[in-house]
Structures are given as structure tokens and as C-alpha cells.
Amino acid sequence: MTKIIVNATNKGGEGKTTTSINLAEYASLVMNKKVLAIDLDPQANFSSRYIPMDRDPAFKGGKIPAIHPDYEPEKDLDWDGRSTIANIFYGEEVIPYPTDIPNMELLPSHSNKLQEAEAVTKNEVLEKVHLQLKRFLELPGIKEEYEIIIIDTPPSKGPLTIAAIKAASHLVIPSQMEQYSIDGIYGMMQLWKQETYVRNEENPITLVGILPNQVRDINIHEQFFDSLSQTEGIKNYLIPHKIKKRAVYTEMLVEDANPKSIFQLPKEHLARQELESVCQYIMGRIYNHG
């Protein structure tokens, strides 16, 4: 059964996109799984990791994916050559982009279209946004093609994040060990609990865990981690591995990074070992515990 893993927080800067990147690349490069990466965030950083993104001439500051490599203008008369995950909210076809990461394809962001989806009115939202991603990912062609689907979400509890959670089989909540970050954990866990109430036993959504991210060797971070380790309702979901704040994680995100992925570094590299232990734990939870 296809695993649909959503990385979500309702606060920016928690490492949501980098967690999506790490899990997608671990699944494809280390686990050798066929992966579909989906970028629901209008900021499009997940998309920019894997394909060129152009400036949207019709939307200031917006990004759109570059022309699809399979586009043939003389044949594709009813297609403008760009395909994004936002198409599903407009009843349009989607065509995943290839990436330089073996086994991985991408459905990129479209800043303007996703912001429009995020802004639909309350009466429209359930039908037009909340359920569209779930329906799309349940299509036989998707379930048969991909073993793992990784979804990056905007930093909010809005319609796009809710749509991702409704489609998800598994949820990961990355969080810094800071007060405002920890406050945000509770809001995201509330969304998860609300979704569990409407699921049946054959289609659960599993909270894989809360991932301590950008952790520094300072007392306050240790104190927050220790506090979460003892907090009822949280401690059973706190992932016992930490991702530390390291310059190499930022350096690997630049366009001309070589190698492209942390998981292409030598196996003895400390950063690779750290991320492999985190990803191995998360994937172990996913595959061994439903």
C-alpha cells in the first residue's frame, strides 16, 4: 500500500521543507522506493530543490515551474507546457516532472494558484480544496506508480494543510526546541486528532512523531526536549533522534551543491549518519507500525 507522508507545522522556520527533502531522498536513494514529491506550499522551496522555477509574470513574487521536458508545442495544443499540483484544484491534468534524484518525480508548486486555493470561502472549501488531493491520490494510476508520496505543506492550518492531512496515511511534525515552536505542536496535533475522529479503522492516519529540528547544544534546547519527554500526550510521540543545526544542511540546498543529496555523502560523514538515523526511525515506524 502506498505510504502518504505529510510534513506539517503551523509555524514557519521549523524545518518542514528540509524534512520533506530528507525523507524523499532517503526513500529514493537509500530505500530504493519509487517516490512522488508534492509541493503544496506557495513559497515553492520544495519544488526549487529539484526543478527550475520561473518567476510568474502575472503574479508579483510568485513562482511557476519551468516548461515540462515532455512538452511538444506542435502536438500539445491544449497545454501550456507547465504542470503543477495546483492543477487538481482546477480540474486540470497533472504530469509529474522528472528529477535528478533516481526514483523520484515531482508535482511542483504554483504560487498564485495555490494561494487562490488557500483563500476559497468557507462554503466552497470542503468540496474544492479539502477533498481534491485525497481523490487524486486515490486514483489507480497514482497508487500503482508510487510506493511513497511525500507532501510538503504551507506553514499554516489552512485549507491546503487540511487537504494534505485528509489525504495522508502518516504525519510528521518537525519542531525547533523553542517556546513558540512547541506551542505550535499542540495546534498541529489537534488537526491530527480531528482527522482521526472521522477516519475508519481501515484508513487510519498515524502520527509518526514530533521531530526535534535545528537543535543546538545549549541548555534551553535540552530543557525543552527533556520537558517534552515527560509531557503527557506528547512524550509517546517525541522522536528520540535530534537533527542538529549544522552548516552542511544549508550548504547542500544550494543549486550547484555536489553531491546533490546528504545521502550521497560518504557513509562515515556525521551529517549523513545523523539524518540516516532519523529517517530510518521514521520509516521504521511507518512500515512496522502501520
N, C-alpha and C positions, 0 to 999 in steps of 0.2 A: 504494500500500500504506500502511495506517495506521502512523504512527510512534508507538511507545510509549516515552516518555522518563521514566526514573526518576531522581529526585534522592535520593541516599542517602549517609549517613555513619553511623559507629557512635559518634559523639560529639555531644552536644547543643551548640547555640550556633554551629554552623558556617555557618548561613545556608541550610540546606536548604529550609525553607519559603519564605523570600523568593525563593530561586532558582526554586522551583516557581511562585510567583506571577508572577515576571518573565517566565519562559518561556511560561506560559499566556497572559498578557495580550499579550505580543509576538506570539504566534502568532495570536491572535484579532483584535487591534486593528491590527497592522501588516501581518501576512501575510494577514489575512482568511481564516484557516483555521477550520473547524468543530472546536472543542476540547471534550474531556471532561476535566475535572479530577477526580482521585480522591484522597481523603484517607485514607490508611491509618494515620495517627498518632492514637493515642487522645487526645492533647492537643487535637486538633481546631482548631489555629490556621489551617490552610489553609481549612477549612470556614468558620470565623468571618469570614474575609475577604469571603465572598460571600453568605452567608445568615445569618439569625438562628439562634443555637444556644441551646437551653434547658438549664437545669440538670436533670440526671436525678434524679428524686425517689427512685429506688431504688438509687442508687449515689453515695455522697458524693464530691463534686468532679467527677463525671462530666458529660459534655455529650452531648446528643442534638439532632438537627436539629428545627427548628420544623415545624409541620404543613405538609405539602406543599400548594402553592397549588391543585393539581388535585384535592385530596381532597374527596369528596362523601359525608359520613357516611350519608346516607339510601340511597346506592347502593353504596358500598364497604363492605359489611358484614363482609368478611373481611380488612380492612386497618385499621390504627390511624392511618393518615394520615402516618406517618413512613417515610422510605426512606433507607437508608444502604448504603455499600459493604460493611459487615459482614454484610448480609443474605445475600451469596453463600456465606458460610461456614455458614449455617444452612438452606440450600436454599430461601430466600425470594426473592420477586421484588424487583427494584430498579427505581426510577423516578427518573431524574436530575432535579435541581432546576434551574430557570432561574436565571440570574444577571443582574446589571445590566451585565455586560460583554457586548457584542454577540458572537454566535457561540460563546459559552461556556456549557456546562452543568456541573453539579457532582454527584458522588456523595459525600456528606459522611461524616464520621466518626461513630462511635457509641462513646463511650469504653469502656463496660462490655463490649460485645460484642467489640470489637477486643482488649481486654485478655484476654478469655477465649480468643480465637483464638491470641493470643501465648503463652498458657500451656498449650496442649494437650500431652499427653505425647508422648514421642519416637516411640512406636509409631503414634500417630494422626496425627502432624504432616504426613507426606507427602501422605496422601490428603485430610485435612480442611482443610489450610491451603496447603501449598506449591503445589499444582496448581490450586486453585479459581479464582484470579484469572486465570491463563492460559486456562483453559477458558472463563471468562466473556468475556474479551476476544476470544476466537476466534469467538464467536457471530456469525453473518452480520449480524444487525441492528446490532451494535456496529461491526463493520468497515466497513459500508456508510454508517453515520451520521456517523462522526467521522474527520477526517483526522489529527488529532494527539491523543494521550492523554498527559496529564501526571500522574505519580503522586508524591505526597509520602509519605515513609515515616517510621517512628519512628526515633529515634537509637539504633540497635542493629543487631546482626547476627542478630536473632532470626527466628522464622518469618514474620512479616509482611514484613520486608525481603527475605527469601529469596523469598517468594511474588512480590513485585514484580520482583525480578531475573529470576526464571524467566519472567515474562510480558513482560519488556522487550525492545525492539529496540535501545535506546540507554541508556547510563548516564552520568550526570554526577555528579562527586564534588566538592562545594563544600568548601573548607577555608580556615581562617584561616592566616596565616603565623606560627604558634606551634608550639612543640615538641610538645605533646600532640596538637595537631590534625594535624600532619604524621605522627606515629606512627600515627594512625588511618587515614591514607590507605592504608597498606600492608594493613591488615585488610580494607578495602573492596575493594582491588584483588585480594586473594586470593579473595574471594567471586566477583568477576567472572571470574577465571581458572578457578575451579572450574566455573562455569557454561559457559564456552566449551568445556570439555572434553566436555560432554555434548550440545552442540548439533551439528546437522549444518550443512553449508555453505549450505543453502538458508534456514536460520533462525539467522543469527548474532546475537550480542549485541555491540554495538560500544561500547567505552569512548570517549565523545566527548572527555572530558578532565577534568582536575582544575582547578577554578575558584578562583583566589585571591580570597578574600572578606574584607570588613571590613579592608582593607589601610590602614594609616596610613603617613604619610611619616616613618617612623623607621628608624634603621639596622637594627635587628633584623629588621624585616619585609623589608627589602631583602635582607639577608643570607640569610634563609631562602628567599626567592624565587630568588636567584642560585644557591643551593646546589641547589635542586630542578631548576633549569635545566641543571645539569651532572650530575645523578644518573642513572646508567644504569637503565633500567626505569621511570623517571619522566619524564625530560625530554621524551620524544616525546609525552607526554600532557598536559603542563602548558599550559593555555590561556594564550596570550600577552597577554591582556587582564586587568586587575585591576578588581574592584569596591571602591572606596574606602569607608571608614567616613564616611558623611555623615548629618547630622541629617534631611535631607529624606526618606531612605528609611524612617525610623521614622515621620515625620510623615504620610507617605502611607498608613500602615497603620491610622490611627485611623478610627473608624466614620464620622465626618462629614467626612472629607477631601474637598476639592473643588479640582481634579478628583480622581476616584477612582484613576486609574492614572498612573504615571510617564509612560506613553506617550500621555497626554492633555495633558501639559505642552507649552509651545511647543517647537518643534524645536531652537531655539538654547539651550535650558536644558541646563546642563552635566551634570546627573544623567541626563537623558533621553539625551543623546549617549553618555554612558558606558555605560548599560545597553543602548542600541541596538547599540553596537559589540560588546558581549559576546554578546547574543542573536543578532545577525547572524552572528557567527563560529560559534556553536554550531549554529544552524540550517543554516548553510552546510556544516558538517561532516556533519550528518545527511543533508541532501538531495544533497550532491555526492559523498559517500564511502560511501554505503550505510547 
